[in-house]
Amino acid sequence: VVLYLAGQIRDEDREAGSDGESIGNCPFSQRLFMILWLKGVVFNVTTVDLKRKPADLHNLAPGTHPPFLTFNGEVKTDINKIEEFLEEALCPPKYPKLAARQRESNTAGNDIFAKFSAYIKNTKPEANFACSPCACVAFHYVN
């Protein structure tokens, strides 16, 4: 398994991975990293500086930005499909199951993740007021 992560996210996220090597604040990259780590999978991380994206990556996943994953030579680029694939391919008894038992729990978790991602990726402090209530509603729903 090779996980390709964005080293530099976007111009508005200048502090995120500005060295071209660190993961930065891309919640999607961090989420896939955590899934693989929690499952105990041996994997390689290739950090991609989007401003200097290597030519071989253009051929590997044309038109897409990290994170994406290669598994047995097959490229996966959609975050949700990567998560589903990892849960199906890396299953018990060898790997732990991470998905929630109840579909509603999984939906609620995805909702929280989406709202938290919007909040954490926000670069305008004045907009935090708008993002915060959405996250609070999602947390209240889970409780």
Summary of the structure (lengths in Angstrom):
residues: 143
radius of gyration: 16.4
end to end distance: 35.4
largest distance: 47.6
contacts: 377
relative contact order: 0.14
helix: 51%
strand: 14%
